[in-house]
Amino acid sequence: MKKVKVMSLISIVLIISMLAACSGGSSEKTSKGDKKLTAWAWNINVPVLEAAAERFKKENPGFELEVIEIGREDVYSKLTTGLQAGGQGLPDIVLVEDDRIQGYAESYPKAFLDLSKYGFDEHKDKFPASKTDLLTVNNKVVGFPFDGGPTGVFYRSDIFEEAGVKAEDIQTWDQFVEAGKAIKEKTGKPMLGLDLNNDDGLYRMMMNQQGSLYFDEKDELTLSSQESMNAAKVIKQLKDEGLVKNTVGWDAWISAMVSGEVATAPSGAWLTGSITGQGKDTSGKWGVIPFPAFEEGGNRASNLGGSNYVIMNSTDKKQEAYDFLEFFSTDEETQLEAMKGGLFPTLNTIYDEPIFTEKQEFFSGQPIWSTFTAQMDSIPSVNYTGNYSLAMDESIKAQSESVSGKKTMKEAYKAAEKRLENRIK
């Protein structure tokens, strides 16, 4: 009798399971799931992704994209945890910045989908070499290029006029320093704001324009290189001449610019959004010039910032994710929407759009976007490596010791290079 009851119970369970499997609700859920992707991103990237997904959906019925907004550092924390767990808990798509992507691709060689196997090579010429070189790790293309940070010197035209200095006459870093002296003498205002004890953004931009960073293309350390000394020398000159205002943190840096406490801000194109957003009453008092060169006729193109989208190898929707990001990264409307939020597109097929040659009232009628597009093909490719964060830490220490006089410039950077060498062994 007990056996009959057990068999009856098993039969009931089997029947219920079969009914559930055949029910419309379950198959509908599976169908939707087949086309639904998830993505991790932050800030302005979220609405840009969502708008692009709606456009993509028109040609791809049933497609869904769930964009989960997560803070930038939290994305990296969760991404690292997920990769260490073999891909568990990760979405299909993740936004990863330029300075992080090589480190992840090197530490986790199987983390990201190799896009070259899905047809990315046919789009390669649509992006600057500095981007595609960055995203090619161990002969694999690990991400879709998105925004970049071509550099320039944002300057207060009203301060320059008051000092009788013409920004367009600044061609080299030596001339930048001399202009700073004249502005300080005539107006009493420093040339720029820097946080020399916590950030080395200016140093990195100068290194990038020389085709270097903390490491060369062979992964050799470069903190004591000639390129490094060239950059460090300019920063020390600016500090020694009293041309630097100490601005600790982002808010202080932005505030100094929009309030007219400093004359310039060397930075990436994305700074445009912050200036126009936080300095609305300064319209018509701005201009942009290309980065100064280290010598007459030298390279004036550099980069600061930028990001890319990767597809996780752990996803079971590789083709669907590729198809969407292929559309996303080459869709002109998406790139123009990103610009509204301050992101500068690296898709070169849109540079002939009117916005790139239109005069910008906020920037004294200057067509500033053409200043940035003109340098995209001249930005040198650099090697971030997986030790980027350690190298930045030592670079900042060297910069602080150099400008404070605790050590000579050469001593400071040689010591930092030695420390870095020991840290990465």
Disulfide bonds with the S-S distance in Angstrom:
none
